Amino acid sequence: MTGQPIPVIIDCDTGVDDALALLFAVRHPGLDLRAVTCVAGNTDVDGVVHNTLTVLEQAGAPDIPVARGAARPLIEPARSARHVHGVDGMGDLGLPAPRRGRAAVDAVTLLYREILGSPTPVTLIPTAPLTNIALLLRTHPHVTRNIERIVFMGGAVATGNATPVAEFNVWHDPEAAAVLLTAGVPITMYGLDVFTRVVVPGADVRRLRESAEPGTRLAGELLAHRPSAPDPDGDDPAGGLGDAGAVCAVADPAGLTTRLLPVEVSLAPGPTRGQTVVDRRPRPGESEIHGGAREQALVDVALDVDVDRYVKLYLETVERG
């Protein structure tokens, strides 16, 4: 590998697969994890802070600053996903409480400080509802001059999970997602269309769980908590990488197939609220012809992923110890 590591900041709602993303980011030599900011989503924001500090400690990470962010979306109340991630938001694994503490500043302040204080432009990787990022962009819009790219896990071209058409992170705070799309920096949408496909085979999950190294073993336990598909080679559950795939896409963008497409977020009440409307048409339709063109953000939308490549990359990275 040549060149300097990519400076990255992860904004998360840890979360089983956010934890997998943090483990990868800490251990990949091509990434320099500068800070982690926390937001309500999979569980309440204080639980997210606790889980984030726990993961960093289990991974043997250096003293990376972790800040508490928004406790609820911009408009709506918080709605957790504990039915997926466990009561504690991270698989109810019973891990020891972390000894390290959070930063003395809030998430927006930490984001502002770390972005503008970086000697090279920073890549933001939100793997959570986008409330913190929206607050940053509205409070300090000039930070975009030192943001290289935003690679966010969220949205869907086809099918949602929170609703038939809306993915959880965008559905949780649609207004924040709409603000993100106006950031004026390059954006990659790592949505459900690729999110659900990157699955670690059961035999590999079992090997990770049997490791004597705490961070590697934690990756295995987390993957086993969220089985994604039956393993054809045995009874072990295969585990989905989920959010960690977005971090893989920063470390190795060649594994992702994207297309620059217009995207907007549906903000109206009703069954489409939170949908990321991705325009894949080759030409304008009658709506534009008769009503005028709408303002739409152009986003690099992930449409395909090299599953084997990212699984290999993830395993090689987390097993570094």
N, C-alpha and C positions, 0 to 999 in steps of 0.2 A: 504493500500500500504506500502511496506517495502523497505528499501534501500534508497540510495541517488538519487535525480533526475539525469536524463541523460543529460550531457552537450551537447547541440546541437548548430550548426550554420546553418542558412538558407541562401542560395544564390539564389536570386530571380529576377524576372523581373515584379514586381507588376503592373498590372495584377489582374483581378477579383479573380481568384481562388488562386493566390499567397496570396492575402489579406486574403482570408478564411483560408489559411494555417498559416499565421502569427497570426491571432486571436486565433486559436487553440493552437499554440505553447506557446503563452503568458499566456494562462489560464490553461493549463494542469499541474497539480501539479507534475507529473512525469518527466517533461521536464524543463531544465534550459537553456533558450535561451540566449546564451552568446553574439551573434553578428548577424547582418544581412548585407550581401553584395549584391550589386545591379549591374545588367548587362543589356545591351540593349537586347530587345526581344519583348515582347508584345507592348512596346512603347520605346521611346528613353531613354537613361540611366538617364538623368536629371529628366524626368518624373517619372521614376521608383523610384528614390531617394525620390522625393516629395510624391509619393503615399505611399511608405513604411513608411515614417515619419508620414504621416497622419493616417495610420492604427494604428500604435503603440500609437499615441496620443489618438485616439478614443477608443482604447482598455484599456486605463489607464495603459499602460505598464511602467515599470521602465525605467530608462535612459539607454537603450540598444544601444551600438554603431552601427551606420549605415554608411557604406562606399560606395562611388561611385567607380564602376569598369569599365570594358571595354565598350566602346561606339559602338563597332562593332565586328563582328566575326574575327577570326585570319586571314582569307583570303578574304572572301566575304563581300559585303556591308551589313549593317543592313536592315532587312525586317520585319516591325512591323506586329502586329495582331490587329490593332485598329478596324478593321471591326468586330471583336469579342468582344473586351474589351472596346470600346468606344474611343472617340477622346482623352480623358485624360488617356486612358489605364485602367481606373478603374470604368467603368460604367457611367461616366458623372453624378455622384451623386451630384455635387455641394457642396462638403464638405468644411468646412473652412480650410484655409491654416494652416499647422502645425506651432507651436511656437518653437518646438525643431529643432535643426540643425544637419547636418551630421558630422561625425568624420573628423578630420583634416588630416587623412591618407587615402591612396587609399585602394581598396578592397584587393589586394594581401597582402599588409602590415598588414592590420587588420586580415586577415585570418592567416597569419604567427604568428602574436603576440598572438592571442587568442588560437590557436591550441597548440603551444609550451608552452604557459603560463598556460595551464590548468593542475591542479594536477592529473586529470584522463583523459583517452583518450576521444576525442571528436567525436561525430557522425555528419557528414556533410549531409545536406539535400538540394541538388540543385533542384530547381523547375523551372529552366530556362535554356536557352542555356548555355553550359558548358565552356564558354570562360574564366571566372575568375578562375575556378578550374584548367583548363589546364595551364594557366599562373602560378598559384601557384605551380603546380606539376613540371613544367619545371624549374622554378626559384629557388624553395626551396624543392627539392625532399625529403630531410630528414624529412619534416613535417609528412610524413606517419608513423613515429615511434609513434606519439601520435594521430593517427586517428583510432578510433575503427571500423568504418564502414562508407561507403558512400551509402546513400539511395537516388537515384535520380529519379525524375519524367522525364521520357523520353523513347523514343523508342516504338516499337510495335513488337509483335510476328507475328500478322496477318495483320491487315489493318492500314494504316497511316491516317493522316489528312492533313498534308501539301502537300503530294502527295499520290497516291494510296498505297505506301508502307512505307513512311517516316513520322514519328511524328515530330511536329514543333520544339521542343527544339533541337533534334539531327539534323534535316534538316537545322536549322538556322546556326549551326556551327559543321559540321560533323568531321572536324579535331580535334576540342576540345573534342568531345565525344570519338574519338579514343584514345586520350591521357588519358582520364579518365580511360578507360578500362585497361591501363597499370599501374595503380597506385600501384598495389601490396598490396592492402588492400581488405578486404571483401566488395563486392559491391552488392547491391540489385537494380534491375531494376523494378521500378513501372511504367509500360508502359500503353499504351492505352487499352490493353486487360482487365485491371481492372479499370483504370482511368474513363472510361465512365459508369461504372456500379453502382458506389456509388452515389445514388440520394436521396436527402431529399424530402419527400412527401410535397405536396403543403400546407396542413394544418399546418405542422410544420414551413414552410417558413413564412406563414402568422402570426403565433404566434411570431416568432422572429421579424418580421417587426413592430409588435405592442408593442414591449418591450419599457419601459421607459429608459432602460440602454443603453448608446450609442454604446458600442461594440457589444452587442447582437443584437441591431436593425441594425447595419451596416452589420452583418452577414446575416440577413434576406434580406436586400436590395441587397446585392451582389448575393445571391442565386437567387433572383427574376430576376436579370439581365440576368442570363444565364439558362433559362429553358431547362431542359434536356428531359423531357417526360411529356405527359399529365397526370394529376392526376385523377385516376378513381373515387375519392370521391368528386370531385367538379371542379370548374373552375380555382382554384389557380395553378400557374405554379410550378411544382416540380423543384428543383435546384440541379445541379451536384456539388459535392464537388471538383472534379478535383484534383488540386495539393494538397489540404488539406489531401487527402487520403494517400499520401506518409508520411505525418507527423503522421497521425493516425497509420501507419504501424511501426513507430519507437516507439510510446507510447505503442502499443499493437500488437506486431509482430504475435501473435497467430491468428489474424484475416486474415492473408495473407497466401496463399498457394504458395510456391516457389519451383523451381527445379534448381539445379546447372547445367547450360548448357553453352556450348561454344557460345560466341557472338562476332561478329565483325561488324564494321561500313563500309558500302559501301562508298568509297571516289571518285569513278570514276564519271566523268561527265555523265549526262544522266538521264533517268527516275528512276534509283535506287539510286541515290545519297542521302545519309542520311538515308538509310534503315539500321535498326539493324537486321542483319542476325543471327537468332537464330537457332542453330543446334539441332533439337529434334530427330534425327535419332538414332535408337538403335545400329547401327554399321557403320563403315566407308563405303563410297560409291566408285564408280569407279574413281571419281576425285582424291580422296586421294590415292587410290591404284596405279593409273597410274602417278600421279603427285607429290606425297609426301604430307605429312600432313602440314597444314598451322598453323601458330601461332595464337591461338585464346584464348581470355580471358575467364575464367570460372566465370559466374555471376549467382547469385541467381535471377532467372527471375520469376516475379509474374505471375502466371497462373490462379489463382482464388482468390476471396475475399469474406469474410462474410459481405455482404452488410448491413444487419440489425445491426450487431455488430458495424460497423464503423459509421453508421448513429446515433445510440444511443450514442456511445462514443462522437461523435462530438457535438451533441445537449447538452448532459450533461455538456460538458466542456465549450462551449461558453456561456451557460446560467448561469455560475457561477457568472458573473458580477464582 
